[in-house]
Amino acid sequence: MLPSNRLRESLGYLNWLYNPFHGLDAAGIYDLLATSAATERGLYLNLGYWREATDLDAASDALAMLVGETARLGPADSVLDCGFGFGDQDILWAQTLKPGRIVGLNITASQVELARRRVAQLGLHEQIDLRQGSATDMPIESASVDKVVAVECAFHFRTREAFFREAWRVLRPGGRLVLADIIPAPRIGGFPARLEHRVSWRLVAGKFAIPPENAYTKPTYHAKLAMSGFEQIRVESIREHVYAPLHHFLAEHPQTLDRLHPMARLPAKLALRLEATSVYRGLDYVLASAVKPQQLPGASRRP
Ligand SMILES: C[S@@+](CC[C@H](N)C(=O)[O-])C[C@H]1O[C@@H](n2cnc3c(N)ncnc32)[C@H](O)[C@@H]1O
């Protein structure tokens, strides 16, 4: 990298992470992060599902598989993957669950470009079609896909509710929506716990472009899916298999963070000196699934 680009990158990190009056939109964040992911073998940007995983790549794969399996992806499916990062999960699903076709939408142009190259290099371009576009304004025909999935990204969407409506529109009747998503944890405990909750949520929401409209807990999440027309709704917290095990893994393997930009490494390493309970007090992590009804309201039940 040219010294002038390196300087611009460092100033970008400085302003993003250390200037309390400055935030970036989602595409700005991911352009800045570029490929400095903490994973070793892939380019995942998620926190992982640590129920059985023992390293970051395995945990990221496990999260993708949890979403793919909850969505029941299979050969008959046409899938829309929103917020696909560098496409790791699409490649994994194409190689394991083998859905007939995956279309991806991602707002960050730099990620789309690299993800498309990775897919082409693996000869998967006929199965996986990755495009630049927004999950809240999908350039996708109504009732044209069987599954809509979003791995750790819907918290960014402006708004998540707009995404629910779009997902409902593009799904065929009987189609399934599945998300792995970050929301605020319920506020429990006395003053110190409530303060930690507030700081933890505010820091993450402020630095990771989570609009205030997306800050609601599980019951509201469930209600918003129902209001968007979905049924068979499940919103389950999997936070115990995400935050604390990730924190413990990083504390035991701090060299993992050396793959991050030095400006991002510093706050990440400082956070490792605190208890996971405190750092993640304000955050819940949910696996949500819902189905578009077979019989739409107003449609006759008789042939
Ligand atoms: C935390 S990363 C997760 C990436 C990937 N799913 C993974 O697990 O590695 C969030 C992703 O959401 C994308 N994103 C954010 N807002 C979006 C929007 N409105 N529409 C589509 N993608 C969006 C970002 O570009 C980024 O790829």
Ligand as a Chemical Component Dictionary entry (heavy atoms), coordinates in Angstrom:
data_LIG
# 
_chem_comp.id                   LIG 
_chem_comp.type                 NON-POLYMER 
_chem_comp.pdbx_formal_charge   0 
_chem_comp.three_letter_code    LIG 
# 
loop_
_chem_comp_atom.comp_id 
_chem_comp_atom.atom_id 
_chem_comp_atom.alt_atom_id 
_chem_comp_atom.type_symbol 
_chem_comp_atom.charge 
_chem_comp_atom.model_Cartn_x 
_chem_comp_atom.model_Cartn_y 
_chem_comp_atom.model_Cartn_z 
_chem_comp_atom.pdbx_ordinal 
LIG C1  C1  C 0  -21.031 -7.737  9.835 1  
LIG S1  S1  S 1  -20.967 -7.833  8.079 2  
LIG C2  C2  C 0  -21.484 -9.529  7.867 3  
LIG C3  C3  C 0  -21.026 -10.075 6.549 4  
LIG C4  C4  C 0  -21.303 -11.549 6.334 5  
LIG N1  N1  N 0  -22.706 -11.848 6.410 6  
LIG C5  C5  C 0  -20.527 -12.401 7.306 7  
LIG O1  O1  O 0  -21.159 -13.096 8.133 8  
LIG O2  O2  O -1 -19.296 -12.428 7.231 9  
LIG C6  C6  C 0  -22.414 -6.899  7.572 10 
LIG C7  C7  C 0  -22.640 -6.879  6.067 11 
LIG O3  O3  O 0  -23.890 -6.192  5.806 12 
LIG C8  C8  C 0  -23.730 -5.408  4.627 13 
LIG N2  N2  N 0  -24.802 -4.392  4.615 14 
LIG C9  C9  C 0  -24.981 -3.365  5.481 15 
LIG N3  N3  N 0  -26.083 -2.663  5.159 16 
LIG C10 C10 C 0  -26.635 -3.261  4.073 17 
LIG C11 C11 C 0  -27.809 -3.037  3.294 18 
LIG N4  N4  N 0  -28.653 -2.048  3.551 19 
LIG N5  N5  N 0  -28.072 -3.888  2.276 20 
LIG C12 C12 C 0  -27.234 -4.913  1.989 21 
LIG N6  N6  N 0  -26.108 -5.174  2.688 22 
LIG C13 C13 C 0  -25.810 -4.376  3.722 23 
LIG C14 C14 C 0  -22.319 -4.878  4.740 24 
LIG O4  O4  O 0  -21.813 -4.400  3.533 25 
LIG C15 C15 C 0  -21.597 -6.147  5.237 26 
LIG O5  O5  O 0  -21.256 -6.959  4.155 27 
# 
loop_
_chem_comp_bond.comp_id 
_chem_comp_bond.atom_id_1 
_chem_comp_bond.atom_id_2 
_chem_comp_bond.value_order 
_chem_comp_bond.pdbx_ordinal 
LIG C1  S1  SING 1  
LIG S1  C2  SING 2  
LIG S1  C6  SING 3  
LIG C2  C3  SING 4  
LIG C3  C4  SING 5  
LIG C4  N1  SING 6  
LIG C4  C5  SING 7  
LIG C5  O1  DOUB 8  
LIG C5  O2  SING 9  
LIG C6  C7  SING 10 
LIG C7  O3  SING 11 
LIG C7  C15 SING 12 
LIG O3  C8  SING 13 
LIG C8  N2  SING 14 
LIG C8  C14 SING 15 
LIG N2  C9  SING 16 
LIG N2  C13 SING 17 
LIG C9  N3  DOUB 18 
LIG N3  C10 SING 19 
LIG C10 C11 SING 20 
LIG C10 C13 DOUB 21 
LIG C11 N4  SING 22 
LIG C11 N5  DOUB 23 
LIG N5  C12 SING 24 
LIG C12 N6  DOUB 25 
LIG N6  C13 SING 26 
LIG C14 O4  SING 27 
LIG C14 C15 SING 28 
LIG C15 O5  SING 29 
# 
